[in-house]
Amino acid sequence: MNILITGASRGLGRRLALAFGRAGHAVAVNYRSRQAEAETVVSEIQGQGGKAEAFQADVSDLPQAQALVDAVVRKWGRLDGLINNAGVTRDRTIAKMSLEEWRDVIDTNLSAPFYCLQSAARHMTRDKGGFILNIGSIVGVKGGVGCANYAAAKAGLMGLTKAAARELGRFNIRVNGILPGFHLTEMGQQIPVAHREKVVSEHALGRTTAVEDLERFVLSLSETLTVSGQIFNIDSRVL
């Protein structure tokens, strides 16, 4: 399969890119500004005998998102899977949050997935199949203090996932969402230690998800042909 992963130069996107590369899929590694890191991911995949290429685009900009998807299709002939992973945080309390902080998070975490999904769906509809996976957050379900922008974007992403699954199912396009749990990615490391400890305390198993478990789940879901419109919580926090 030919897979496009947004925000794949670092963090969870990087891990998923490497996992799909190891599994023998061609991986389009999208990045906005971290070219060196993206090229390193490509080199690692190629070093394992896989196929990958880096594609620069700011997916929060509609023309760039459309051009990105079109470029991947031109490169490999078709797009089999899209993983909307790119995300940012601009945490601040509601009273102090600026309009720029609100818009930046909504644009990157909600509008960008819509732009990429819309563009990918046009190609997948023609090819009568494919999968789209939206990376959400448990904050979109539970809310949180100091992250109203992020919570709103991720809640909206779940609604987009379900609506798209209903619309696109007749074209054999599966659309699902994942709440990936807490991992010490670059974004996760920005969270204060006290908050990390609180997150762990909420887990029924008393530990966070191993990223290897998440990789295996995503790979399996990408090959599951009869599941769509679902939001999967990949940790032991009971919702």
C-alpha positions in Angstrom: 0.0 0.0 0.0 1.0 3.6 -0.5 0.5 5.5 2.8 0.6 9.3 3.5 1.3 10.3 7.1 1.1 14.0 7.9 3.5 15.4 10.5 5.7 12.3 10.1 9.1 13.9 10.8 8.9 13.4 14.5 6.9 11.9 17.4 4.1 9.5 16.8 4.1 10.2 13.1 7.7 9.2 12.8 7.0 5.9 14.7 4.1 5.0 12.4 6.1 5.9 9.3 8.8 3.5 10.3 6.3 0.8 11.3 4.6 1.0 7.9 8.0 1.0 6.2 9.1 -2.1 8.0 5.8 -3.8 6.9 6.7 -3.2 3.3 4.4 -0.2 2.5 5.5 2.9 0.6 5.4 5.8 3.0 5.0 9.5 2.1 6.6 11.4 5.0 5.0 14.8 5.3 6.6 17.6 7.1 6.1 21.3 7.4 9.5 22.7 8.4 11.6 19.9 9.7 13.2 18.8 6.5 16.3 17.2 8.0 14.2 15.1 10.4 11.9 14.0 7.6 14.8 13.0 5.4 16.2 11.0 8.3 12.9 9.1 8.6 13.0 8.4 4.8 16.6 7.2 5.1 15.8 4.8 7.9 12.9 3.3 6.0 15.1 2.9 2.9 17.8 1.5 5.0 15.4 -1.3 6.1 14.7 -2.0 2.4 11.5 0.0 2.3 10.2 2.7 0.0 9.7 6.3 1.2 9.9 9.9 0.2 9.6 13.2 2.0 6.9 15.7 1.0 6.9 19.3 2.3 3.5 20.9 2.9 1.7 23.0 5.6 -1.5 20.9 5.7 -3.3 23.7 7.5 -3.3 25.5 4.2 -5.9 24.1 1.8 -3.9 24.6 -1.5 -0.8 23.0 0.1 -2.8 20.0 1.5 -4.4 19.4 -1.9 -1.1 19.7 -3.7 0.5 17.2 -1.2 -2.1 14.5 -1.8 -1.9 15.0 -5.6 1.9 14.8 -5.5 1.8 11.5 -3.7 -0.7 10.1 -6.2 1.5 11.3 -9.1 4.5 9.7 -7.5 3.1 6.3 -6.9 -0.1 6.1 -9.0 -2.6 5.8 -6.1 -3.1 6.5 -2.4 -4.3 3.6 -0.3 -4.1 5.2 3.1 -4.0 8.6 4.8 -3.1 9.1 8.5 -3.9 12.5 9.7 -1.4 12.9 12.5 0.0 16.4 12.3 -0.9 18.4 15.4 0.1 21.3 17.6 -0.7 22.5 21.1 -1.0 26.1 22.3 -2.1 25.6 25.9 -3.6 28.5 27.9 -6.7 29.0 30.0 -9.8 30.3 28.2 -9.6 33.7 29.9 -6.0 34.2 28.6 -6.1 32.4 25.2 -5.5 34.6 22.3 -7.4 34.4 19.0 -4.2 33.4 17.3 -3.7 30.5 19.7 -7.2 29.3 19.2 -7.0 29.5 15.4 -3.6 27.9 15.1 -4.7 24.8 17.0 -8.1 24.6 15.2 -6.4 25.1 11.8 -3.8 22.4 12.3 -5.8 19.8 14.4 -9.2 20.0 12.7 -9.2 22.0 9.4 -6.0 20.3 8.1 -7.4 16.7 8.6 -10.5 17.8 6.7 -8.4 19.3 3.9 -6.4 16.1 3.5 -9.3 13.8 4.0 -11.3 15.6 1.3 -8.4 15.5 -1.1 -7.6 11.9 -0.4 -11.2 10.9 -0.7 -11.4 12.2 -4.3 -8.7 9.8 -5.3 -9.9 6.9 -3.2 -13.4 7.3 -4.6 -12.0 6.8 -8.1 -10.1 3.8 -7.0 -13.0 2.3 -5.0 -11.1 1.8 -1.7 -8.7 3.0 0.9 -8.5 3.8 4.6 -8.3 7.1 6.5 -7.1 7.2 10.1 -7.5 10.3 12.2 -5.3 10.6 15.3 -7.4 12.1 18.1 -7.0 12.5 21.8 -8.8 11.5 25.0 -9.0 15.2 25.7 -11.5 15.5 22.9 -13.8 13.2 25.0 -13.0 14.4 28.6 -12.0 18.0 28.0 -9.1 19.5 30.1 -8.0 22.6 31.8 -5.9 25.0 29.8 -6.5 23.3 26.4 -10.0 24.3 25.2 -8.6 24.8 21.7 -7.0 21.4 21.5 -10.1 19.7 23.1 -12.5 21.4 20.7 -10.4 20.4 17.7 -10.1 16.8 18.7 -13.8 16.5 19.6 -14.5 18.0 16.1 -12.2 15.4 14.6 -14.2 12.6 16.1 -17.4 14.0 14.5 -15.6 14.4 11.2 -14.5 10.8 11.4 -18.0 9.5 11.9 -19.5 11.7 9.3 -16.9 10.8 6.7 -17.3 7.1 7.4 -21.0 7.4 6.7 -20.5 9.3 3.4 -17.5 7.3 2.1 -18.5 3.8 3.0 -20.3 3.2 -0.3 -17.0 3.7 -2.0 -15.3 1.1 0.2 -13.3 3.8 2.1 -12.9 3.1 5.8 -12.6 6.0 8.1 -11.6 5.5 11.8 -10.1 7.4 14.7 -7.7 6.6 17.3 -7.1 8.0 20.8 -3.4 7.0 21.0 -2.9 7.4 24.7 0.0 9.2 26.4 3.5 8.7 25.0 6.7 10.6 25.7 7.0 12.0 22.2 8.3 15.5 21.7 4.8 16.9 22.4 4.3 14.6 25.4 7.6 15.7 27.0 6.3 19.3 27.1 3.7 18.2 29.7 4.7 18.9 33.3 5.9 15.9 35.3 3.0 16.3 37.9 0.5 16.1 35.1 2.2 13.0 33.6 1.9 11.3 37.0 -1.8 12.2 37.2 -2.3 10.7 33.7 -0.7 7.4 34.8 -2.8 7.3 37.9 -6.0 7.3 35.8 -4.9 4.1 34.0 -6.6 0.9 35.2 -3.3 -0.9 34.6 -1.2 1.8 36.2 0.9 2.3 33.1 0.7 4.1 29.8 0.5 2.4 26.4 3.6 1.0 24.9 4.1 2.7 21.5 4.9 -0.7 20.0 1.3 -1.8 20.9 0.0 1.2 19.2 2.0 0.6 16.1 0.7 -3.0 15.9 -2.9 -1.9 16.3 -2.6 0.8 13.6 -1.1 -1.7 11.2 -3.8 -4.2 11.9 -6.5 -1.7 11.5 -5.1 -0.5 8.2 -5.7 -4.0 6.9 -9.1 -4.6 8.5 -11.6 -4.3 5.7 -14.9 -4.4 7.6 -14.5 -1.7 10.3 -15.3 2.0 9.8 -16.7 4.9 11.8 -15.1 3.8 15.0 -13.0 5.7 17.6 -10.5 3.4 19.4 -9.1 4.2 22.8 -5.6 2.6 22.9 -4.9 2.7 26.6 -6.5 1.6 29.9 -8.3 4.7 30.9 -11.9 3.8 31.2 -14.2 6.3 29.4 
